[in-house]
Amino acid sequence: MKNQTLKRIAKMLKPQTKAIVIISILAIIINIGEVVKPYLIKLVIDNYLNNNIWQSGIMTVGIIGGIYIAIVLIGNILNFVITTATSMMGENVVYTMRNKLYKYIQYANIPFHDRTPSGTLFVRITSDVEDIITFFKDVITTIVKDIIMIIALAGMMIALDYRLAILCFLIIPLVLITSIIITKVSKKVREYSKHVKTKLNIFLAESIYGVKLIKIFNRQYEKEKECNKLCHEFWKSRIPTAFTEGMLVAMMYIFENLGVSLIVWVTANHIFGINLEVGVIYMFITYIKQIFSPINRIVENFETIQEATVSINKIYDILERKEYLEDFEKGIELEEIKGKIEFRNVWFAYEGENWILKNVSFTIEPGQSIALVGRTGSGKTTIINLINRFYEIQKGEILLDGVNIKDINLRYLRKNIGIILQDPFIFAKTIKDNIQLNEHLSDEELEDVIKLSSAEDFINSLPNGTAEIARERGSSFSAGQKQLLAFARIFAHNPSIFILDEATANIDTKTEESIQKSIDKISKEKTSIFIAHRLSTIVGVDKIIVLNNGEIIEQGSHNELVNKSEGYYSKLYNAYYSSLTV
């Protein structure tokens, strides 16, 4: 196991040190009992049965039997305590790890999510975390108990007869060599199996999330074949794992019985002058079986250890990537946001020097409404992403009220910028929860924002009104209804800057007219940015910024731009208008 992996496991175990120590002490007590039990049987055989007596002094076979039963009962009780405590400790670790991972995912920046498929994150936070709890339940405490047991049994065997003990111990190098060879092979096949399992889980997650798209394009048969191929690949990857696991267990049983045979052969033939009582021989046979039990468990747990370490490494490979974490603590908070936005010679690329924005400069005055116009890929959505600091620019400056947005507290910045996307996300919670997003709104405030967003008729038509629980991703609502909820959500939070990305595209004309009145009212008071493909919706904005290939090619009001007969916007608008009259 690499040093890095050991450090990660140690970091994970550190908060559980006290519990591990207590469990280990209880395990030592159980081990003492396991060592004493064969000795009690030996006393009965050699001191009582061989002499055909049932009492020697104050000790009787009944008293020895009572002690044996007491050891068994105490051992079982302590085993129950250890099992329960181990499970609780494992659950605590998983609780902590899952929350850490979820917190990281929430605080990680957008580039991290661009590079990491959601299916991969889903696997990390579910099955990989579950591997850790198995590691705790089956390995962490049992391995301490088993190691102590091996040492105690070996010590007793040496005390009984060091010659026979040494002969028995000669088997152990064979056990270790066999285990090392098989586990090396096993590690490689398990890593491959884990890789295939991750691919399968990602596929399943994406197929479930995208089931509607699959149905739209009638790709069920193709997806079924793809699933069958991945399942078959995973099944094939498990065959070598099962083979190596079975081989290891079988070899351990062979070595165990070889040890028993060795004891019987040596003692029966008095080799090296070894002449032991029947009770001592019984103890040796019991101890050799007992010593192989923890060895078997340790060997059998190699799979659990390897799977858990792979999972731990994958989880920490995410948690230790601090460069992706956004800092919500540093930065200043402005006394008041007026809403002046300035782009000064901004250059931006998602990768390398594949520039999406090239030397972009413009100013939006407080309370001004502007529209970003251009073909797909011209940089409109990128500008919105940069205003929210979802990405960091390579060159230039972006200012809010004269302050570089890099110097403004990120939580404060985003709290004051409200975005409505074309396809808003709806949580599987009540309508009220979806609107207020964990910020308390009074019933009067909730009613006001619902009216303002023209969602009143839609919400009142629901059986439970604002208490109606939406299905996953809002699948029970139409695209237009989801957008009405998005408008209610943004009005409820009342940000200083409004950004609408084709936000009325899925709303019927009558409802759009109602919402447009609300938008017009807000636009007069607050800075508003619109991205629209339907140019009729942006005719009334204060300024239109026209983009092409990441550069600003025109700026001005609708009338100014449309009157430029050879202008880009004029041609775009005339083409749009012509398409409506055909």
KEDO-407006 format. One record per residue: residue in one letter; x, y, z of N, C-alpha, C, O in turn. Coordinates in steps of 0.05 Angstrom, whole numbers, plus 5000, padded with zeros to 4 digits. Atoms other than C-alpha are relative to their C-alpha. Layout:
N
aXYZXYZXYZXYZ ...
//
This chain:
582
m501749765000500050005000501850255000503650275016 k498349765003502950674980499750185024497750185038 n500049824977504751195032497750204999496550275019 q502249815003499651675003497349885009495750015022 t502550144992494051165013499949975030497950015043 l499950034971496351025084499550265015498150275035 k500549744988496351765100497050084998495950195017 r502849945004489351835072498349835020496349945031 i501550174981486851245114500450105028498550115044 a499449894973490351535176498450255005497350295027 k501549754998486952205163497049935006495750075022 m502850084997480251855159499549875027497449905039 l500250144975481551435222500450175024499550115046 k499149834977484251995266497750075018498050045043 p502249934981477452225293498849765014497449795034 q501250244988475751495310502149865018501749635026 t497850134985482251355349499049895027499749675034 k501050094974478751315417498449754998498749565013 a501750235003473550825392501749754992501149535002 i498450225009478850395358501649885023501949645026 v498550104976482950355423498249845018499049625027 i501950154982476850145464499349744988499249535002 i500850245014474749635412502449805001502049565004 s497650174999481949365410500449875027501149635029 i499850114973482049275486498049785004498649575015 l502150214997475448895484500849764983500349534991 a499150225017478348475427502249835014502249595011 i497950144986484448305470498749825022499649595026 i501450164979479748065526498749754988498949534999 i501250235014476047625476502149804992501849564995 n497850175009482647355450501149835024501849605020 i499150154977484847165520498249775006499049555012 g501950214996478446775528500349784980500149544987 e499750205021479546425461502549835005502549594998 v497650154994486546215484499649825024500749605025 v500450154976484145985552498249764996498549555009 k502050215003478345555527501349724993500749535006 p498850265005482745005495501649895024501849655029 y498550084976487045005559498249875020498949675033 l501950124981480844855601499349714991499149535007 i500650275010479144265555502449815005502049585011 k497550154996486444035561500149905029500849675035 l500050084971485744035638498149775005498749585019 v502050224996479443615634501049744989500749535002 i499150255012482643115587502349875015502249645022 d497650114988489443035620499849965031500849765041 n500150014971487843165694497649845011497749755034 y502450124989480942865700499249754985499049534997 l500950235015478842405643502149775000501449545004 n497950205001485642045638500349865027501049625028 n499750124973485641935714497349905010497149815033 n502650104993478241755714498950125026497849985043 i501049864977476542285766498450244991498750334968 w501549765007471742875767500650245018499750465013 q499349784982474743285824502949975008503949755013 s497249994990481743495844500250255018500250475009 g500149784981481943915907497250134999495249994999 i502649875001476544445903499050024971496650094966 m500749985028476544425826498649754991499549524997 t501450235011471443975792499650054970500050274960 v500649985028469743835719497650204996497650354976 g502249825001463244215732500850295002499850464987 i499049724997466944845756501450094975501150314965 i498549945025471544815695498050054978498450244962 g502049965020465444735651498550275003497950414984 g501349744995462245335685501750234991500850434980 i498249795009468445755673500050024969500050244958 y500150005029468345535600497550144989497750304971 i502549885009461045735592500150305005499150464989 a499849724993462446405627501750154979501050374970 i498249885020468146545578498550034973498750234960 v501649995025463546375519498050235001497750384982 l502149794998457946835545501350284999500350454985 i498749734999462647415561501150074972500950294963 g498949965027466047325493497850084980498250264964 n502249935018459347345457498950285005498350434986 i501049734993457047965495502050214989501150414978 l498049815009463648315480500050014969500450234958 n500150005029463148095407497750174990497950314970 f502449845007456148405404500750305003500050464986 v499249724995458949055434501950104978501650324967 i498149935021464749055384498750034973499250234959 t501349985026460348915324498350254998498350394978 t501749764999455449465344501750254998501150434982 a498349765000460949965359501450044973501750264964 t498749985026464549795294498250104979498950274962 s502049905019458249895254499550295003499350444984 m500649724995456850555287502450184992502150394981 m497749865008464050775276500150034970500850244959 g500049995029463550585203497950194989498550344970 e502149825009457050965196500850295005500250474988 n499049734994460251575229502050094978501950324969 v498049935021466051555179498650064974499350254960 v501449965025461351475120498450265000498350404980 y501549754997456952035146501850244995501150434981 t498149785003462952495151501050024971501150234959 m498850005027465952285083497950094980498550244962 r502049935019459352345046499450305001499050434980 n500649714998458053035074502450174990501950384977 k497649865011465253255058499950004970500450214957 l500150025029464453004987497850174988498250304968 y502349845010457653324978500750305002500150464984 k499249724997460353985006502050084979501850304968 y498049935021466253954958498650044974499250234959 i501449985026461653824899498450264998498350394977 q501549755000457354424919501750244998501050444985 y498249774999463254884930502050004977503550194973 a498150015023467254654869499050184978496650224974 n500849815021467355134811499049864975499149614973 i501250125024464155034744502049854982501349644971 p498050165015470654814709500349725010500649534994 f499950274989470854224757497749834990498149604982 h502450155009463754024737500149964970499049764960 d499750045029465454124664501849764994501349614975 r498150225004471153624671499149745012500149525004 t500850244985467653124717497149934994495350085001 p502850085006461452754692498449975026499449875046 s501750024976455652774741499749715008499449655032 g500150284993455252014736502349915017502049755035 t497650074984462351964763499750105029500349955047 l500449894973460652414822497949845015498149795039 f502050164988454452004835501249745010500549655032 v498650244991458751374839501750055024501849895043 r498249934978463751714885498450025026499349935047 i501549934976458351944934498249775009497149785031 t501750224993454551284934501749745004502449675027 s498750264997458150624919502850025011503749845027 d497349984989465250874934499950055030501549945045 v500249954971463051135002499049755014499949695036 e500950254988459450475015502349805004502349645022 d497650184997466050105003501550065026502749895038 i498549924976468950495061498749885025500049795043 i501450114977463550265110500649705002500849595024 t499350295000465049535090502849975011503349785025 f497250004991472349685102500150025031501749885044 f500049974971470749905173498849765014499849675034 k501450224987465849355190501649744999501649585018 d498750255004470048785162503049995005504249785007 v497050005000477249015168501250145024502750025040 i498549834981479349585214500349885027502549855037 t499850114973477649285281500649705001502049615018 t499550295000477648545262503049954994504149755004 i497250055006484748615235501750045024503749905028 v498649964975487148885302499649755017501549645029 k500750234984483548315337501549754990502549595005 d498750245012486347795288503050005004504149795009 i497149994997493548035293500749935029502649785034 i499650064971493148015370499649705005501149585019 m500650284997490047325365502349824990503149635003 i497850155011495647065320502450005018503749795023 i497749984982501047325367499549845026501449705035 a500650154975497547035429500149704996501349555012 l500050295006496546345397502849904995503649695004 a497250075005503646335372501649985025503249795029 g498650014974506146495441499349765017501049645029 m500850234985502045945473501149744988501949565003 m498850245013504445435422502949975007503949755012 i497150014993511645615436500349915029502149755036 a499850074972510345555511499449705005500649585022 l500750284997507244865503502249824990503049645004 d497850165011512744575458501250164977500150174955 y498849825020517445035420500749854974500749964952 r499250155023519744465374497749964981497950004956 l502350055017512844285349498950274989497950284966 a500949735009511045035345501750094976500550194957 i498249925022517145165301499349854974499249964952 l500750165024515144595254497450104988497150124963 c502549895010508144875249500450274987499150344967 f499649735011510745575236501449994973501350194958 l498750025026514645315176497950024977498650084954 i502149985021507945305139499450294994498550364972 i500849725002506946055150501450144976500050294961 p498849885025512146275096498649914975498350074956 l501550105024508345835046497450164998496550234976 v502549845000501946195067500550284990499050384973 l499549735008505046875059500750034971499850214957 i499249995028508346734992497649954981497250104962 t502450065016501846434964498150245000497150324980 s501849774997497847024991501050244984499450374970 i498949775015502547544961499749964970498950154956 i500250055029502547214892497150034991496650174971 i502849995009495047124889498850285003497350374986 t501149734996493447824917501150204980499850394973 k498949825020498148164868498449974974497750174961 v501750055024494247834811497250115005496050244988 s502749914993487747984847499750304999497650404991 k500249715000489348714855499650124972498050304969 k500349915028490048814780497349954989496150134977 v502650065011483648464763497850155014495850235002 r502049844985479848834818499950294990497850414988 e499949735010482249504793498650034974497150224969 y501449995025479849344724497049965004495450104991 s502950044995473249084751498750255012496550325005 k501049744989472449734791499650204978497750354978 h500249815023473750134728497549944983496150134976 v502350085016468449744690497450065015495450155003 k502449944983463549814748499350304999497050374998 t500549715001464450574747498850074974496950234973 k501149955027463150584672497049924999495450074988 l502750104999456850174683498250185016495950255007 n501649834983454350614739499550274987497350384989 i500349755014455551244699497949974978496250154974 f501950055022451750954640497249985011495350095000 l502650044988445950744685498850275009496550335005 a500949744990445551434718499150184977497050314978 e500649835023445751794651497549914985495950074975 s502450115014440551324620497550065015495450125003 i502449934984435751444678499450294998497050374995 y500549715002436752194676499050084972497350264970 g500749925027436052214601497949824987497849804962 v501950195010430351714594498050134980497250004961 k501949875018425752224561501350044972500050004952 l498649965025430952394508500349734985500049724960 i499750275013432051644495497349934987497349824965 k502650075011424551564484499450184976498250094956 i500549825023424152184439501349904975500149914953 f498550095024429451904392499749694996501049584979 n500650295003426851184402502649845000503149674982 r497450144999433750934423500049785022502249715032 q500150194978431350424475501649744992503149645009 y498650255009433949824434503050045001504549865011 e497149955001440850144424501150025029503249925035 k499249974972441250334498500049735015501749675032 e500150264988439149634518502449834992503649695008 k497650145009444749344475502550105014504349955021 e497749884987449749834505500149915029502349855040 c500150094972447449644575500849705002502449635020 n499350285000447948904558503049964996504349785008 k497150015005455049014532501650075025503549935031 l498649914976457249384595499649795022501549735037 c500550214979453848864641501749754994502849635013 h498450245008457348304602503050055006504449885016 e497249924994463948674608500649995030502749895038 f499750014971462948754683500049715010501649645027 w500150284993460948024689502749864994503749705011 k497550125007467247814653502350095018504149945025 s497949904982471448264697499949885028501949875042 r500350114974468647924759500949705001501549605022 i499250285001470547214736502849965011503249795028 p497350034989478047294749500150065030501649945045 t500149934972476347624815499049775017500249705038 a501150234986472047044837501949775001502149635021 f498150225002477346554814502350045020502949855035 t497849954982483046884853499149995029500549905047 e501150014973478546964914499649715009500449645032 g500450284993476546234913502649855003502849685021 m497350134999483746014900501350065027502549885039 l498749924975486146404961498849865024500249765041 v501450144978480846115008500749715000501349595021 a499450285002482145414982502849945010503349745024 m497250044991489645474993500350035030501949885042 m499949974971488545725064499049755014500249665034 y501150244988484345105080502049774997502349605015 i498050215005489744655049502250035021503149835033 f497849954981495144985093499149945029500649835045 e501150064973490644925155500049705005501049615026 n500150294996489544185145502849884999503349675011 l497250095001496944095128501250035028502749865037 g499049954973498544395197498949795019500449695036 v501150204982493743925232501349734995502049585013 s498750265007496643325194502849995010503749775020 l497349994990503643545213500249945030501949795039 i500150044971501843565287499549715006500949595023 v500750284995498642875285502449824992503049635008 w497750165010504542575245502450015020503549815027 v497749964983509942875290499649885027501349745038 t500550104973506642705356499549705001500249565020 a500550295001504442005334502649844998502849625008 n497450135006511541825312502250095019504550005016 h498149894981515042205368502550114987504850074996 i497749895015519442555317501350235017499950385030 f498449814984525042985349499549955030499950135046 g500450064972523142635414497650145012497350165036 i502449864990516543015418498049795010497049634994 n501950194988512042625465498150165018498850245040 l501849824986505943015487497549865009496749654999 e502550114990499742875528497850054980498050234963 v502249975018493142795492498850285001498150404980 g501249734997490543455520501750224987500650404975 v498249805012496743835496499749984969499850184955 i500350045029495943525426497450144991497250274970 y502649875006488643755428500450304998499350434980 m499649715000490944455446501550094975500850304963 f498549935024495944465389498250004975498350184959 i501850025023490744235338498050235001497450364980 t501949784997485744745365501350274993500250434979 y498649745005490945305364500750034970500650254960 i499349975028493245145293497650074983497850224964 k502549925014486045175270499250295006498450444988 q500649734992484945805309501850214988501050434980 i498149815011491246125283499550044970500150254959 f500649975028489045985211497450164995497050284974 s502549855003482146295223500550304996499450414977 p499449725005484847005232501650054975501350254962 i498549975025489846885176498149994976498450154957 n502050025021484046665132498450264997498050364975 r501649755001480047285151501650234988500650384972 i498349795011485847745137500449974970500250174955 v499750055028487047415070497450064984497450184963 e502549965013479647415053499350304998497950394980 n500549714999479348155071501750164981501350404978 f498449865019484648325020498350134978498950364970 e501849895020479048424969498750265010498650464997 t501349774988475348895016502050235004501450464998 i497949794996481849265033500750134973500850384972 q499349895026483649344959497850174988498350384978 e502249845011476749574938499750265016499250475004 a500349764983476350054997502350204995501750444993 t497749815005483350344984499750134973500350374970 v500549885026481550444911497950225002498250444991 s502149804995475150804933501050245015500350475009 i498949794984478751204986501750194983501550434985 n498249845018483951434935498350174980499050404975 k501649855019478551634885498550235014498350445002 i501449794985474752024938502050235007501450465004 y498049794992481052384963501250134976502250364978 d499149865024483252514892498350244993499250434981 i501849775004477252964890500350205023500750445019 l500049824976477453244962502650165002502750385013 e497449864997484853434956500650194977502750324977 r499649815022484053834892498950275008496850364999 k500949754989483554494927499850224979498450424983 e500049795020484654894863497250044988496750254975 y502749975012477454764842498050125019495750195011 l501849904981474355024906499750314998501750454996 e500549715000471055714905500150105029499249975047 d499749884973472556164964497750205004497650414992 f502349834994466156454992500450185024498550325032 e499549844976469356785052501450264995500750475007 k498549755005474257295024498550184981496650104968 g501249805018472457924986498350195016497450145038 i501649794986468658555003497149994992496349874972 e502849975006461258695006499450304997500050465014 l500649725005458959344975497650095017495849935023 e502349894984454359795016497449994984495349934995 e502350015017449659824957500849944972502950044962 i499450065029449559534887498250164983495850134983 k501549835019447460044836499549864974497549904961 g500450165023448459574779501650084975500950014953 k498349935023453859884735501949774994503549695012 i498250225008457559334697501850094977500850204957 e498149925020463859454657501849764992502949625009 f498150195011467758974612502250174988501750334970 r497749855011474759254598502049814987503549675001 n498050165015478758904544500149715010502349605015 v500150274989476458214566500649794979499449794957 w499350245017479557594535499449755017500149745041 f500650244985476956914555500049764981499049774959 a500150255014477956194533499549785021500649795043 y500550224982475255554565502549825001503149705022 e497650165001481555194543502250144984501650244962 g497749895014488455444523499550284989498650455004 e500549745012488056024474497949984978498050124958 n502350025018481755804439498050215009496050155022 w501449774988478856494452497050004992496249984969 i502949985003471256534462499350304999497550384983 l500349715001471557284477502750124994504750045005 k497549885009476657734444499850305004498550444989 n499849724995478158414473497250145001496850344988 v502849894997470858544493499950225020500950195043 s500449774982469259224523497250124996496450174973 f502649865001462459514540499350095028500550005048 t501049904974458859884596497049995001495650074983 i502950004995451959774625499650195024500650145046 e500449804979449660374666497949895020496349725013 p501950094980445660274731497150044990496450254980 g502849995008438360114716499649984970497349984961 q500350025029439760034642499349714992500249525005 s500750265011436859454602501549964974501550144957 i498550065024441259134549499349724989498349555005 a500550275012440558544501502649924986503950084973 l497850115013446058094477499049844976497349664979 v501050125024444957874405502349894984504550004983 g497950125017448857414359499349714995497649595008 r500550285006449156734329500949825023502449905041 t499150204980450156104371503049984999504349954978 g497150024997457256074397501450274998503950284997 s498749745003458456824391501050115027502650305027 g498949924974459656894466498050125019498750235040 k502149874984452957134495499949875028500150005048 t500350144974452256594549502650025016502650035041 t497449984987459756644564500150265016501250265038 i500049754986458857374583498449985026499350085047 i501650044976453357184633501649835021501649895044 n498450174982457856634662502350165013502950125036 l497849844989463557134671499050215020500450265040 i501149804981459157654706499649865027499949985048 n500450164975457457104757502649885011502549755032 r497550124993464756904761499949695002501149575020 f500050285002463256194742502749914988503749694993 y497450045011469856244704501750255005500650475008 e498249774997475956694712501150074973501949904957 i499049905026478157124654503049994999504450005020 q497150015003485157084625501250284998503450335008 k499049725003485957824607497750195004495450135000 g501949794998482458474622498750025028499849905047 e501349964975477658674678497050014996495950094975 i503049974999470258614696499450155026500250065048 l500649834977467759154743497050015006495450014988 l502749964991461459214784500050255018501350255039 d500049744986460159934807502950095005503550205026 g497349914999467460074793501949825016504349895018 v498450194984470059484835500449754983498549644973 n499550255014473458894802498549775014498749745039 i501650214988468858294813501749795015500749645031 k498250194985474957884836500450095029501149925046 d499749904973475158334897497449995016497450065040 i502650014987467758244914499549725010500149524997 n500750264988465457684960498249854981496249954971 l501450165021462957124915497149955007495449964990 r502750054992456856954956498350254997496050244988 y501449755002454857684959499550074971497350174964 l500349945029456057774884497749844988495949964975 r502150175012451657184864497350045012495250014999 k502549954987446357354914498650244987496150264987 n501149765012445358014878499749994969499050184956 i500450045029445157724808498049764997498549545006 g502050215005438957334787499949924971499750094953 i500050105027438856894726497649814996497049645013 i502150195009432956554691501049874975501450004954 l499050155023435256014644497649904983495349904992 q502050105018431455734585498749755010496349705006 d501150254989430655064620500649995030502649875038 p499449984971430255204695499849735014498249565006 f500050254985431554654746497950025022497750225036 i502050014979425854454791500649765019501049545010 f499450214980427254064856497549845006495249945003 a502350174992422853484879499050085028499149935047 k501049894975419953924934497450154994496550154972 t502549865005413854354944500450254983502750344979 i499849765016412254944899501250235017502850385007 k499049794983413555404958503149985004504550185003 d497150044996420455094971501550074975503750184977 n498749945026422155164897500250304995502150394983 i500049705004420455904898501950135020503550305012 q498449864980423756104964502849895004504650035014 l497350124998429755624961501250045028503450165030 n499050004972430555565037500150285013501150305036 e500349734988429556315048497150055007495350024990 h502849984991423356455089498650234987499650464986 l501849795010417756835055497449985014496349765019 s502750004988411357045089497949924978498549934955 d502150075019404756825057499450234981498850194958 e500649765016403557535033502250054979501650114956 e497749965019410557585001499949794978500349844955 l500250225019409656904968497750064980498150014956 e502349945018402857124940500750224981500050214957 d499249775017405857774913501849914977501349994954 v498150085021411557434875498649814980499349804956 i501550175018406656914847498450164980498250104956 k501649825017402257474820501850144980501250164957 l498149855017408257854793501049824977501649924956 s499050185021410557234755497849884983498449724965 s502350105015403557094727499649705003498549574986 a500350294995403856394758497649945017497249715025 e502250044982397556494799498049794990497349615005 d502050195011392756114753501149725000499749535007 f498750265001397655544744500149875027499449645030 i499750114973399055454818497349945013497049745027 n502650054988391755524839498649764988496849645000 s501250245012389954964790501149745011500049535006 l498950244988394354484828498449915024497350085038 p501650104978390854034879500750115028499050175044 n499149904974395154284937501250284999502550365018 g499049735002396954974912503050015003504549854991 t497149974995403855194937501249775015503649745017 a499050244985404254554979500349764982501149554990 e499750225019404154134916502949924997504650104993 i497250095003410453704911500649944971499249784958 a499250055028413853724843501449734998502749645016 r498550245006416353084812502950074994503650304990 e497149965005423752984799500450164974499350104953 r499349825022426453534754497550144988497650244966 g502449865009419353824749498749864977497449994961 s501050145023417253274701496950014999495849954978 s502949995000409953364722499050274989496650314985 f500749745010410054084695501050044971502949914963 s499149935027410554364625502450185001503150295022 a497649835001416654754602499150295008500650435022 g501049734994412455394607499450045029500150255041 q500649984971410155244678502550015016502650155036 k497549994986417255114700501250284998502550385017 q498949735003419255794672498450205017499650395028 l501549834983413556124710501049985029501250185043 l498950044973416355814774502750145002503450255023 a497449874999423256074755499750305002501350435016 f500549724997420456774747499250075029500150275040 a500849964972417056724815502449985019502750135038 r497650044984423656474844501850255000502850345020 i498249775003427657064817498850255012500250425024 f501349774988422457574838500049985030500350195044 a500050044971422357274908502750095012502750205034 h497349944989429857374916500850294994502850395005 n499749725005429558074886502950094998503850265013 p497249925003436858134862500350284988498350394978 s499549735010440058784841500350004969499950204956 i499550025029441658534770498449754990498649545002 f501650225012436958104727501349924974502050084957 i499150115025439357644672498049794990497449615005 l502050185011434457294627501149884974501550024954 d499050145024436956764578497749864986497049644992 e502250105015431356664528497849895019496849675015 a501650104978426956614590497049974994495649835008 t502850025007420156684556499549824976497349834964 a500250165024421456194500497849795001496549734981 n502050224998416755654527497350095012495849925021 i502449904988411156104551498150104978499050224958 d501949925021404756234512499950304998500750445016 t500049715006403656924482498650175021499650385029 k501649844980398357154532501650025026501750245038 t498450004974402556954593502550164996503350305014 e497549855005408757254560499450305002501150455012 e500749714999405157924554499850095029500750315036 s500349934971403457904629502850015013503350205028 i497350014988410657714648501650244990503250365004 q498549785012413358244600499550265015501350435018 k500649764984409758774640501650005026502650215034 s498450024976413158524703503050054994504350195009 i497249965008419858504667500550294995502650405003 d499749715006418859214641500150175025501750365027 k500049864974417259454711502749985014503850175024 i497450054987423559134739502350134985504150244997 s497849895016427859364681500350305004502550415000 k499849714995426160094697501550065026502650275029 e498849964974428859994767502849885003504549975018 k497650154996434559504760501449934973500249934952 t498550085023440059314712499149734990498849545005 s501150255012437458784664501549934975502250104958 i498650105023440958354613498349784987497549595001 f501750195013437157964561501649864978503249984963 i499050145023439357414514497549904986495949754998 a502550085014434057304461500649944971502250074957 h499950075028433456964394497650124985497750184961 r502349875011426557254383500550305003500150415025 l499249724998428657964367497750195008498250415017 s502349834993421558234378499950055030498750245038 t500149984971422558134453502050215011501950275035 i497949824989428458614458499950284987501750444990 v500249745014426059204416500150235019501250445013 g500249784982424759624477502350045019502250215036 v497849974981431459534513501650264994501450374972 d498549755004436060134523502449964980503050154965 k497750045018441959824486500249714992499749535007 i499550275011443459224442502949984993504150144980 i497250065006450358924439500149764981499149544988 v500050225020451558504377502849875000504850014997 l497550164998456857954381500349824975498349724965 n499450195022460157544326502849895004504750045005 n497450144996465757034337501550125024503950155023 g498849914975467057304407500850295000502250385018 e499449715001467658044386497550164998495550074986 i502349825003462958624393500350154974502350284968 i499849875027461358874323498150244998498550414981 e501849775000455659354339498850045028498549865043 q501349934975452559724398498150234994498750404977 g501949775004446460184402497249915006496749685013 s502850064996438960224410498949854975500349834955 h501350155022434259814366499850184975500550104953 n500549815023432560424323502750074987502950084962 e497349935011439960614315501149784983502149824961 l498850235014442059924294498449914975499549844955 v501650095022436159754250500150194976499550114953 n499849805022437160394210502649994985502950124964 k497550045015444160184190499549784979499549544985 s501050185020442159864125502049774994501149554988 e498050215005448659474117501049885026502949725026 g499150104975449359334191499249715005497349604993 y500550294994449558624219497349965013495849785006 y502650024985443658734267497750054981495749914982 s502249935019439459054212499449774982497049704978 k500450245017440458454167498749775016496949635006 l501150214983439057984224497150045007495549865006 y502849944993432658344244498249984976496049874978 n501650015024430158404173499549714992497349644982 a500350285006431357664162498049875019496449705011 y501950104980427657514227497250094994495349934995 y502749895006421857964208498849874975496449824974 s500950135025421457654139499049725005497149634993 s500850284994421056954169497249995013495949795012 l502649994987414857174209497850054980495549984985 t502049925020411257434147499649804978497949834961 v500250205021412456824103497649835004497149654988 
//
